[in-house]
C-alpha cells in the first residue's frame, strides 16, 4: 500500500488544521481566553429598570457591518450582582442567535449582555483585532458544528475546544492592522454610497412631485390614478417553464430566482410584490417571467415605464397592505393610488434620464465597494492561514 505524502515547502509544517508556518502554533480558543456564555439580567421585563445604569448589549445591537460596539440602544439598572453577565472595553463577543457567529469588539466600559459567547481575559500574546478576524473567518466552522433546531446555537464548550492557528503577537498585530485598513476603505465607500443615495432620494422627491421643474418644461402636473396610465398584471407559476439554460429571467419579490425557456412579458415594465415583500419595486426592460407573488405592469398612453418605477420607489407600500399576516397588495388597490404626472411624456423621459444617471453612478460605486470586499476576503483567508506572511 502506497501512502500519499503531502509536500510541505520550507518554513512550513503539517498540523491537524493544515499546513502552517513553522513559527505558528495550533491552540484552542480556551487556551487564549476564558470562554463564557452570557445570561439575561433579571428582571428585564419591568420598564422601571430601563434607561439608566449600565449599557445592555442585545442581539439587535450587532450587525454584519459593525466591527466595534461603541454604543447600545438600551441600558439597565445594575440589578444586584451582575458580574456574571458583564463585559468590558476590548472584550470580544460573538452572537449565538440571529447573526450567528458574528463577532464584535466592545468599545464601552462595563456592559451587561445576553445572547453571546464572550472571550474574556485574553492572554497577553493575543491581539483582539486578530481574534476578531479569525472568528469572522471561522464563522462557517461554528455554524456547521453548532446545534441546529428552530434556531442555531453555539455553546461555550464547543467554542472553547475549537482549534485555530496563532502567530506571534507582532504578526497578529500586522495582520489585524492590514485587514482593518481595508475595512476602513470599505466603510468609507459605504458612507459615500449612502451619501449619494440620500442625494438621489432628495432629487427623486423633488422631480417626481413637480416641486422642481426641468428647464424647457412648463404646465401644471396632473393628478392621475395609476389605473389611468397602466394595467397591473398577475405573474404565473414558473413550474412548466424553468430551464437552467433558458435566456429569460424568472423574477420573484426578492429578484431573480432562475431562468426560463419562455417569457411572460417582453416590454419594459415596473414590477411590485403582490405578496410577501411588497416594498421592493423592480424594473425590467428585457423579456422576463414573473411568479404569482409578483405583479408586473403594462403601460398605457405612452407612459414611461421607468418613470412609473421611480414613482413606485417613492411610495410607502406598507400603508396599502391589506393583510394582517403576510403583507399583500391587490390590483384594484394599486390602480386606485393617485399620483402627479407631468403634462408631457418628454418630461417623464428627462426625469428618468437624470435619475438613471444617478443610479448608474451609485452602481459603479457599489461595484467598486464589492471588489474591495472580494480583495479583503482573499487577503483574510491567506493572511490568517499563513499563506501570505507580514514579516
Secondary structure as UniProt FT lines:
FT   TURN            10..11
FT   STRAND          12..15
FT   TURN            16..17
FT   STRAND          18..21
FT   TURN            22..23
FT   STRAND          25..28
FT   HELIX           29..32
FT   STRAND          34..37
FT   HELIX           47..49
FT   STRAND          50..57
FT   HELIX           59..61
FT   TURN            64..65
FT   STRAND          68..69
FT   STRAND          74..76
FT   HELIX           83..85
FT   STRAND          86..87
FT   TURN            89..90
FT   STRAND          92..95
FT   TURN            100..101
FT   STRAND          103..106
FT   STRAND          111..113
FT   STRAND          116..120
FT   TURN            124..125
FT   HELIX           128..137
FT   HELIX           139..145
FT   HELIX           156..161
FT   STRAND          163..166
FT   HELIX           169..207
FT   TURN            208..210
FT   TURN            215..216
FT   STRAND          222..225
FT   HELIX           226..229
FT   STRAND          230..233
FT   TURN            239..241
FT   TURN            244..245
FT   STRAND          248..252
FT   TURN            253..254
FT   STRAND          255..260
FT   STRAND          269..273
FT   STRAND          282..284
FT   STRAND          288..290
FT   TURN            292..293
FT   STRAND          294..299
FT   TURN            301..302
FT   HELIX           305..313
FT   HELIX           317..320
FT   HELIX           331..336
FT   STRAND          338..341
FT   HELIX           345..383
FT   TURN            384..386
//
